Amino acid sequence: MKGTIKRILYEKNFGFLSVEDEEKDIFFHRSGVKEDFNDLKDGEEVEFEIENKDRGPQATNIVKV
């Protein structure tokens, strides 16, 4: 799946992705990023998978496009 990084909170180790045709943003944690978390920037396009966790969907295996 493809999306765009909407917001990263580096100090809290998580962020949100926006996906076309989706109302809600997708949460991601630092542990779901395959590259260096600190290299990601707001507005970058990424590819990822979605896992259903206890608190809802979460992006994993995130890589820059």
GUZATI-374825 format. One record per residue (C-alpha): x negated, y negated, z; residue in one letter. Coordinates in steps of 0.02 Angstrom, whole numbers, padded with zeros to 5 digits, always signed. Layout:
N
XYZa...
This chain:
65
+00000+00000+00000m-00060-00178-00034k-00036-00334+00071g-00113-00497+00128t-00188-00540+00295i-00069-00665+00370k-00155-00697+00536r-00302-00627+00633i-00327-00651+00819l-00512-00606+00833y-00519-00631+01022e-00375-00507+01046k-00436-00381+00915n-00277-00376+00811f-00183-00463+00672g-00036-00457+00553f-00016-00417+00369l+00120-00481+00254s+00188-00364+00123v+00290-00416-00029e+00473-00365-00014d+00457-00334+00174e+00545-00447+00300e+00433-00408+00448k+00244-00424+00457d+00143-00266+00490i+00036-00260+00647f-00143-00198+00639f-00276-00167+00770h-00464-00182+00749r-00477+00009+00758s-00375+00023+00596g-00501-00076+00494v-00625+00029+00395k-00744-00118+00368e-00811-00246+00491d-00659-00324+00576f-00749-00492+00591n-00774-00500+00401d-00586-00508+00369l-00510-00679+00339k-00332-00747+00333d-00263-00740+00156g-00370-00594+00094e-00288-00452+00002e-00306-00279+00076v-00251-00100+00047e-00190+00004+00193f-00081+00147+00254e+00060+00136+00379i+00078+00246+00532e+00231+00248+00643n+00173+00218+00822k+00270+00206+00985d+00290+00018+00963r+00333+00025+00779g+00238+00030+00613p+00052-00006+00616q-00070-00029+00472a-00221+00088+00468t-00365+00126+00349n-00373-00058+00301i-00498-00107+00165v-00521-00266+00063k-00462-00260-00118v
